[in-house]
Amino acid sequence: MLKETSSSSADRTEQMREIKNEVVALTGSPLYAYRKMNHYHPVIGEGSHHAKIMIVGEAPGRNEAETGRPFCGAAGKILDELLASIGIPRQDVYVTNIVKDRPPENRDPLPEEIAAYGPFLDRQIAVIQPKVIATLGRFSMVYVMEKFGLIDEMENISRAHGKVFTAHAPFGDLKIVPLYHPAASIYQQDLKETLRKDFQILKTIT
Ligand code: URA
């Protein structure tokens, strides 16, 4: 397949700004009223626009919605530790979520919420053109695997975690690595160990 030429930093910054402006103005989102009522911010994403690794979580929690920054609470602390354990600085990756606004009381995202915000994640992927997408938790695994036509290869996260799937994008091939969500490991030490082992894979495929 013909590869799209990579865009300049200025182009990427501009496209990301457009994405942000559109999410900020997303009055039709099922989570817009909840955002406004709580004086929350949408959480767009953070990191290098030239990242080789993109990390896709589920949805912002309270800390994230209060600050507008992804993974800045308890789950973010674990993500930082995991990245440190493989020697990858957080500013070198791009961290985002499928759903860009906090769902009430951190409940699971609803299909209509994923449908409302998914296209923005699609555009972020097209801007960054990552070599690897690491998904955190089952919602982002399902979304990203479906997006890249890998639904037939998909398994339950308890089997798929730490495996490497090859996907084809207009900008070239990339790897998808489903991982457990760091929040799930807060009270489960064995999951933290599994995440630590699985993260090693990111080091070897970039
Ligand atoms: N959990 C997520 O999935 N994303 C965040 O940004 C924070 C917690």
Boltz pocket constraint, residues with backbone or C-beta under 6 A from the ligand:
constraints:
  - pocket:
      binder: B
      contacts: [[A, 43], [A, 57], [A, 58], [A, 59], [A, 60], [A, 61], [A, 64], [A, 69], [A, 70], [A, 71], [A, 72], [A, 73], [A, 75], [A, 76], [A, 96], [A, 97], [A, 136], [A, 183]]
      max_distance: 6.0
